[in-house]
């Protein structure tokens, strides 16, 4: 405003000195004021536009920084995924190798299981042979998955292992002195396999050396008590039973 007043005074000075009309001086002054105001408005608009552009620029800068961080994270994730893919590819290769080795391994385990059952004491023989045959049928069935084949083989091995920790009794027909007789069988783990006639008049043991049943004297009552324990009609207690070891009783 001071510049305007100064300009007006200057113009008045020249007008008075030249004898110009006062109205012309005022008109010129008004035009100058209007132009100045227009120029100021443009300046203000440019300043506002500059502030708006500056604000937008700051927003864009923040977005760019955020995108840089986001892209850096994504690059790390992509790198980790690529490393994971390499690991999975190697694992897949190993799985394929293992899958190829499973069938022959299961066959060898089935052979060992069958041989073990045939050489072991003949307790629950029908059940155990049936289990071995079931395992073999499973291994030869293309519809059965490899995981199910492995499960059945391991389950059969586990059952055989559990026989060494249990006591059981059942009725069976065995050959004694060339004659088949129905007897009560008592199995105490894999430590002893005994028989007793139905009338409890005789008891005996399976001889692992001769692979036959052998009569033993003096164990009729202990074998009877063991059968009662296995049937859970008597509490578990110590038993004095014959045990056949290699080289003698």
Secondary structure, DSSP 8 states (H G I E B T S, - for coil): -HHHHHHHHHHHHHHHHHT--HHHHHHHHHHHHHHHHHHHHHHHHHHHHHHHHHHHHHHHHHHHHHHHHHHHHHHHHHHHHHHHHHHHHHHHHHHHHHHHHHHHHHHHHHHHHHHHHHHS--TTHHHHHHHHHHHHHHHH-TTS-HHHHHHHHHHHHHHHHHHTT-EEEEEEEEEETTEEEEEEEEEETTTEEEEEETTSS-EEEEETTTTEEEEESS-HHHHHHHHHHHTTSS----------BTTB-
